[in-house]
């Protein structure tokens, strides 16, 4: 295992990997969301995964480009492996074509056995590699996939004949000079599997703004409201699972003080993974209500003068932790958002009067909401 250095800045709330502000979700979260999107709106939803991987990773890969093509490609594939996408190897490289094998591809592992290829986000990322390497428009197609029983995923990157516009390289934010503001953390990379372990979880290290860009891609396909409902439902369920896991480890006394275990863990996980800096404003143990602000929310990156709050995932994370915290089904509404021009994002977690229990009525309502989304 190779040790990776990550630096958390306590002032601006960013976490840096190799000088680049990043966000670090669980490795399985993006593929699971892609799978849910496909189950709700069909294969057309996979376009958002492909476009995000291609357009948002390209500026980052541009910073790794060398004069020698083979050296450039090796460097890019190693960089993607360190970020947790899988173990990548080039098996064929020509003037306007290359073939890439990916073992332990992050896009395929959560998927059940299927007769379809599913690694659209990985294909988009490799198409970006091709465009950086060849200097012209490239596309990527998956020809073999783990979900079809193959030992690895295989991708063909080829020229599509269109000229591409030069894009500005990703801005590499330098590590702040004042070292007293930095907290060093370590992640561990397994080069054989192409996985990166952070805080005991297999994770992806994404450039800051990647998840918000994926959300905007979905909005361009579906519109704001369906994306908001879908991301809220799915992320809340995931957040609740995480919160219950934390709570079950240390049950005694977790609700007796405003600085209890679960709140501390929620704040810690959000900060250390680059999701934002939560600050608790109101919390009373006997009252099912929580108000907090989040500085530098990951959900708001890249939005400019949005009409409504856009932090659907952050709101859902707060609702999931709130449900575990108060032992009753909680919802969350964002009342202020950086995307609409506010200085920070504000969230209010409250008990939904129309939901009685976490497992009963709320579960039926979630199923109904999913059914409504399916009919779109």
N, C-alpha and C positions, 0 to 999 in steps of 0.2 A: 504493500500500500504506500502510495506517495502522499506526503503531507502538503496541503495547500494552505496558504495564509490568506485570511480574510480580515478586513479591518472595518470595524463599526465606528462611525463618527457620531459621538453623543450630541454634537451641536446641530448638524443638519439632518441627522437620522438616516443617512445613507450607509449602506454596507458596500465595501469596495473589494473587487476581485481583479487583480492585475491592473489596478488604477481605474477600473471602470465601475461606476455605480451600478448595482445589480439588484435583482430580486430573486429569491430562492424558494420556489414552491416545491412540494413533494414531487418526486419523479413521475408518479402515477396520475397526478391531478389533471394535467392537460389532456392526455389520452382518454381519461374517463369522461371529461367534458366533451371531447370530440365524439366519443361513442354515444353519449346522450343526445348530442345535437343531431347525429345521424338517425337515431331511433325516433326522434320527434319530427324532423323536417326532411329526412331522406338524404341521399348522397349529395345533393346540392349544397348542403351545409359544410361539406368537406372543403369547399372552395375557400372558406375563411381560414382553415388551418394551413392550406397550401400558400395562400397569399401572405399570411402573417410570417411564416417561416422564411419565405423568399424575400419579402420587402424589408422586414425589420432586422434580419440577421446580416443582410448584405453590407450595410455600412460598417458593421463590426468586423466582418471578414476582410473588408478593404484594408483595414489597418495591418493585416498580416501578410499582404501581398508582397512577394519578392520578385526579382528579375527572372530567376529560374522557375519554370512552371512546376517541375517535380518537387522542388524544395517548398514552393508556395503551397502546393496541394498537401504535402505531408504535414506542414505546419498547421494548416486549417483543419485537417482531419484530427490531428492530435489535440488541437484546441477544443473541438467539438466533443471529443472523448472526455477531456477534463471537465467539461461543463455537464457531463452526465448523459449525453445522447446515445451512447453505445460505443462499441469498439469498431472503428471504421478502417477499411483497407481498400486501396485502389488496386484493381486487378487488370485494368486496361486504360491507357491514356493515349489519345490521338490528338490531332490538331483541333478538331471541333467535336470531340466525343470522349466520354470517359465512363467507366463502369466501376461502381462502388459496392462493396459488400459490407453489411452492418450486422455484427453479432450483438445480441442482447439489445436490439433496437427499442428505445423508450416508447415508441409509438405503438408497438405491437403486443407487448407483454400483457397489458390488462385485457386484451381482446380474447374472446372465446375462439375456438376453431371455426374457420369460416371459409367459404369458397371465393371470398372477395379479398382484394388487397386493401389494407387500411392505413398505411403509413404516409398519409398525405402531408403532414407537417414536416416529417423528415425529408420527403421529396422536395418540398419547397426550400428547405435549408440547403440541400445539395444543389438545387438549381441556382441558388445564390452563389455557392462555391464556384459553379461552372461559369457564371457571368463574370465574377471577379477574376478568375483564372484566364478565360478566353477573351475577355473584353468585348463581348457581343452577347446578344440575346440568347439565352439558353433555357431549356425546359428539362424536366426530369420525370421519369416514369418508373414506377416500381414494377419489376417483372417477377420477383419471387418474394414470398412473405412467410414469416414464421407462423402466422395464423393458418396458413394452408398446409402446414406440416413440414415446411422446409427448415433446414438447420440454421438458416440466416436469411436476412432480407437483402435483396439485390436491386440496385437502382441503375438505370441507364440515363445519363445526362447528355443531351444532344442539342444541336443548334436549331433554333426555330426561324432563323432568317430575318429577324427584325433587329433594327438598331436600338440600342439602349441609351438612355440619357445618363450622363455622369451624375452620381449622387455624392453629396458631401459625406465625408467619413464621420463615423460616430464620434461624438465629443468625448474624449477621454478626460474625465475629471481627475486632476492630480490629487494624490493623497495630501490632505491638509498638513501644513508645516508644523502646527502645534501638536506635538505627539501626546500631550496630556489629554487631548480630546478623543484619542483613538483607543479602542479596545480591540485587542488582537484575539481572533478565534481561528480554530483550525478545522478544515474539512479534510477528508481522506479519499484519495482517488485510487480506484482499482483499474489499472490500465488493461488488464486482461478482459474484464467485463465491460469496461467503459462506463462505470458507475462512480458517482461521487457521494460519499456519506457525510451528512451534516446534521449534527444533533441527533445521532443515532438513526436517522432516516435517509433512505436513498433519495437524492434531490437533484434538481436541475438548477444550474446557475445561468440565469437569463439576464440580458441587458435590461436596465431599468426602462420601463415603459412597454415591454413586450406584451404583458398580459392585457394592458389597456388597449394596445393596438389590436389584439385579437378580438376584444369586445367591440371595437369600432368596426372591424370587418364583419362581425355578425350583425351589427346594427345596419350596415349597408345592405345586407341581404334580407333582413326580417323587419327592421324598424326597432325603435327604442323599447316599446313596452314588452313585446314578446321576449326580447333578449333579457330585459330586466327581470321578468318573472322566472325565466328558465334558470338564469345564473343564480338568482336568489334561492330558489328551491334546492338546487343541486349543491351549492356551496354551504347552505345552512345545514344540510344533512351531514356533509363531510366535517364541518366545524363541530357539530354536536358529537360526532363519533370521537373526534380528537379530545374534546373537553371531557367526555365521560371516561376516556382512557386515563387522562390525568387525574380525574377525581377519584377513580377507583383505586389508584395507587396509594393515595393518602386521604383517607376519609375523615380522620379525626380532626375536628376543629377548623375545617376549611371555610366555615361561614360565620365565624365569631368576631371578625375584625375586618375593616375596610381593606386591609392589606393582606387578605387571605390568599391561599395558595392559587386558586383558580384565576383570580384577577391578575395576580403576579405573572402567572404562566401565559395568560392571554397577551399581556403587555410585552413580555419577554419574547414570545414567538413572533409577534408582529414586528418588533424592532429588529431582531436578529435576522429575520428573513427579508428585510428590506421592504416590508409592507406599509410602514409608516410608524409614527411615534404616538401611541395612544396616551392621553392624559385624562384620568378619571376626574369628573367635575362634581357629580352627585351620585352617592351610593348609600343606601340604608338597608342593612341586612333584613329587616322585617318588612320592607316594602319592595314589591317586585318592579323596581324601576332603576334604571341606570342611564346616566348622561355622561358622554365623553366626547372629547375632541381628538382628532387625529391630524397631526402635522405630517406633511409630505406623503399623503395617501397614495399608494401605488396605482389605485384605480383611476386617479384624475390626471395622470401624466399624458400629455399630448392633446388634451382637449383644450379648445380655445373658445371662450364665451358660449358655453353650453347653456341651453335654455333651462334645463332641470339638473338636479344632482345626478351624478353618474356612478357613484361608488356602490354598485350593486353587490359586488363580492364582499367588500369590507362590511357593509350593512349586514349581510348574511352571516359573516363570521361572528359579528357581535351578537346576532340573534341566537346563533348556535351555542356560544359560550353562555349567554344569558339564560337559555333554557336549562343548561346543566347547573348553572349557578343557583337559580331560584326553584329548581325542581318543578317547573311548570312551563308550558309552551309560551315562548316569548317571541315577539316580533321586533323589528328595528326599522326606524325611519331616519333618513338623512335630512337634516333641517338646514344645514349650510354645506357648501361644497366649493373647493378650490377651483373646480372647473367652471363655476359660474361667476368667479371673481372674488369670492370670499378668501380671507387670509388662511383659513384652515377648514377642515371638514368636521361637522358636528353630527353626532348620532344619539338617538334616544331609543333605549331598549325598554319595552313595555309589555305588559301582559295583554294578549289579545282576548277581549271578553267573549269572542265567539268560539274560542277553542278551550275545551275543558281539560283534556289530558294530552300528554305528549304522544301517546300511542293510539289514542282513539280517534276523536273527531278531527284532530289536526292531520292525522295520517290520511283520513278520507278526503279532506280538503286538498291535500297535496296531490292525491291521485286525480281529483277532479281538475285541478289546475294543469296537470300534465295532459289530461285528455283535451282540455281547451286548447293547449298549445299544439297538440297533434292535428287538430282540425284546421290550423292556419293554412 
